Amino acid sequence: MNEPLISIVIPVYNRPVELKRAISSVLSQTYQIFEVIIIDDCSTYDLRKVIEVFKDERLVYHKLSEKRNANVARNLGAKLAKGTYIAFLDSDDEWMPFHLERRIQKIQEWRCDGIFGSAKIFHNEFTTYRISRKLKINESFINYLLSDGFAQTTSFFFKNSALKNIFWNEELKRHQDYDFIVRLSESYKLFPDAEPTIIIHWEENKVTYHFDSCIKFINANKAKIEPKIYNKYHSKLLWFARNEGDIKFIKHYEKEAVRYPKYLSLSEFLNTSKKRKFPFIIYYKLKFGFLNFF
């Protein structure tokens, strides 16, 4: 029986050094039946020079005619894919050598439509691991992601047939991976792999949160989010908004962080400006009766 072809989609904008590292990790895989579709989001750097060094005909290069974003690049890559499976790899990340071999083995063993999984993460001065736990019984994917679940783009591995009618939202600048896999999970069977097979590089100091995209994603899924998880997520984003100093989003997250008052934890309650407002103060003097300083 012929081994299946895997189409690997790498969106990239500049990042020649990182792209070289990503491609090297693909070519070092123990499973070698693949095509690598590199979609250049109109880089100012000539990335062909990086790709040509490898002298590998499996590397296919396409350049967008104008600057768009990574989601546009991913959608084009998925449309061009010829493989039975599609794997996504961010240009600044890499795979461990057994990533594809394990993905093929597990997607067949588990008889599912896609796999996401755990990661080794390099920060500026230290290394951590994030493990993709199993979903709880009747747990929706949105609640999985907004609690302690983990599913990052570089770990995504799906049947090509599952992606024919589901595309990346080209308007989102943040939570695009959440949005994509949540919609996919509603129609297909997706399993987590607890074994780390990918390496993520989170070494940049400055993070842009794109709160507009976050809000758009949450609004599209609000009815599916459990109250405790909703409060906790918005309390966290409130901290980020305060750190950015953006009054518009601070006000938004102050409001949403207490949308479900009776489900607030003590730390979430103390984090909100509403803790001294009626009826919050009455409710929480009853709930947290041992406190007398608010």
N, C-alpha and C positions, 0 to 999 in steps of 0.2 A: 504494500500500500504506500502511495506517495505521501510524503510528509507535507503538511499544509504550509502555504505561503503566509507570512506575516507582513503586513504593511505598517511601517513605522513612520509616524507623522511628527516632524520637528518644526514648529514655527520659530522663526528667529528674526531679530532686528539687531544688526551689528553683532557685538559679542563674538568676535573671531576666536579668541582664546577659549572661551567657554564652549563654543560650537565644536571646536576641535576635540575637546575633552568628551563631549556628549557622543560624537561620532565614534571616537575611539572605544568608548564603552559598548557601543552597539557592535562594532566589528570584532570585539573580544568575546562576544556571547558564545556559549557552548552550543546553542542552536543557531544554525547559520542560513536557514532558508527564509530570506526576507528581502524586502525592498525598503529603502529609506527615502521617504519623500520629504525634502527640505523646502519649506515655503518661506521665502525671504520677504519680509514685510517692508520692502523698499528701503533696504539698508543704504547708508551713505558709504559704507565700507564694501569693497568688492569681495564678497564671501565665496565667489567661485574659486579664488586662490586657495582658500582653506580646504575646500572640497576636493579640488584637483590633486592635491598632495597625496591623497589616499589611493588614487588610481584604482578605484573600485566601481565597476559598472552598476552596482546595485544602488549607488547614491544618485538620486534623481533630484535635480534642482529646478525650482520655479520661483520667479520673482514677481510680486505684485506690481502693477503699473503705478500705483500710488500708495502712500502710507495709510494703512488702515489700523488693524490691531491683530493680536494673536488669535482671537476667535475666528476672524475672517480667514486667517491662514489655516487654522485647524479644519474649518469646514471645507476649504478647497482641497486640503490634503486627504480628507476622508472621501471626498468625491472622486479623487484620482486613484484611490487605493484599489489594488487588484487582488489583495490577499483575502484569505478566508477569515483572518483576524486582523484587527487594527489595534496598534499600541501607540499611545501618546507619550512623547518625551519632551519636556521643556528644555530649551537650548542651554540653560545654565545648570541643569542637573545631569545625572548619569545613572547607569544601571550597574548592578553587580553582575558578574559574568553568567550566573545561572538564572537570571531574571526570566528570559523568554522560555527557556526549557521548562522551568517550573510553572509558568503561566499556561503553556500548552498542556502539560501534564494535568494540572489541577482543573482547568476548564472542561477537560474531557472526563476526568474522574468525578467531578462534582455535578456534571451535566447542567451547567448554568450558561447564561448568555454573556456574562462578563465578570471580571475580577478587579478589585482594587486592593491595595494592601499597605503594609507597614513600611517604615522608612528609617534610615540612618540620616541624621540631620547635622550638617556642619554649620555652626554659628561662628561668630568672629573669633572667639577664644575657647570654645568648648564644643563638645559633641553630645547629642542626645539621640534617643530613639523614640519614635511614635509608633504604637502598635494599633492596628486596626482590629478592634474587638468584634465579636459576632453581634448581630442585631438581636435585641430581645424579642420575645414573642409579641407579635402585633405592633412592634415599634416601626413607625414610619421613618423613611430615610431622612427627612428634614429634621426630625427630632434626634436622630442618631448624630447627624452632623453638628447640630447646634448644642449638643451636650458634650460627650467625651469621645464621640466617634471620629475616625480619621480616614479621609479619602482624598488623596492629592493627585493632581493630573498626571504626573510622571508615572504613577502606578496603574493608570487606567489601561485595561486590556479587554476588548470586546469582540464579539462576533461581528463581522462586517454587516451581516444581514440586519442586525439590531440598530444600525445607525443610518439606515436608508431614509427614515422619516423623522429622525431626531437630530437637530443640529445645535451647535453652540450659539448662544444668544450674542449677536455681534454688537449689541448696544451696551452690554455690561462690562465695566472695567474692574469690578471686584465681585466675588462670589459667583463668577462665571462657571467654575468647576462644580460648585454646589448646585447651581441651577441646572446644569447639564445632567449630572448624575441623578438628581432628584427626579427629573422628568423621565429619564431612562428607567429608573427603578419602578416607575408606575406601570410599565408595560413588560419589563423583562426581569429575569431572575439574576441578581447580582450577589456575589459572595465575597467576603473579606478574606485576605490571606494574612495570618498573623506573622508569618516569616518575613522579615525585612529583606527586600530584594532591590530596593532603589536607594539612591543617595541624593539628598536634597541639599542645596547650598543656600542657606539663609544668612549670608555674610554681610549684606548691606545694612548700614545703620538706619537709614531713613526709609520709612514705610509710608506709602500714600494709601489712605483708606477708602477714598472714593465713596463717601457716605451716600451720595445720590443712588449709586448702584446697589449698595447694601439695602437701602430703603425700598427700592424697586423690587428686589428679590424677596424681601420679607413680606411686602404687601401682596405679592403674587401667591404666597404660601401661608399667609397669616392664619387661615382657618385650620391648618393642619398642625400648628405648633402648640404644644402643651403649655399651659399657663406658667408653670415654674420655669420651664426652659425659655419661654418668651421673656420673662422678667430678667433672668440671668443674662441672656444674650444682650438685651438692651442696657442693662447695668454696665456690662463690659464695654459696649460701644460708647456709653456715656463717658466713661473714663477716657477713652481715646479722643472723643470730641472735645472734652475739656483740655486735654493735652494739646490739641490742635488750636484751641482758643476760638473755635468757630461758633458764634452765638446762635446762629440759625439751627445748627445741628445739636448743640447743647440743649436748647429748648425742646427740640423734637425728642431726644433720648431721655430727657428728664420726664417728659410726659409718658412715653412708652414704657419706661422702666418700672412704672407703677400701674400699668394697665390692669393687672390682676392683683390688687392689694393684699388679699388674704393669702396669697402664695409667696409673698416676699420673704426672703430670709432677713435676718437681722442686719447683715452687712449691706444687703441691697437697700434696705430701708434707710440705714444711716447714710448711704451714698446719695440719696435723693434730696432735693431742696424742699420737697413736699412734707418732710417729716414733722414740720411745725405747723402745718396747715390743717384746719378742720376739714373732713372728719378723720384724717390720718392720725393726728395726735391722740384722739380718743381711742381709736381702734388699737393703736400700737401700745398705748399705756396699759391696755388690757392684755394684749398678746405678749408684750415684753414687760410685764409688771415689775420685774426686779430692777428695771432701769428707771432712774428718776432725773436724768439730765437732759431729756429732750421734751 
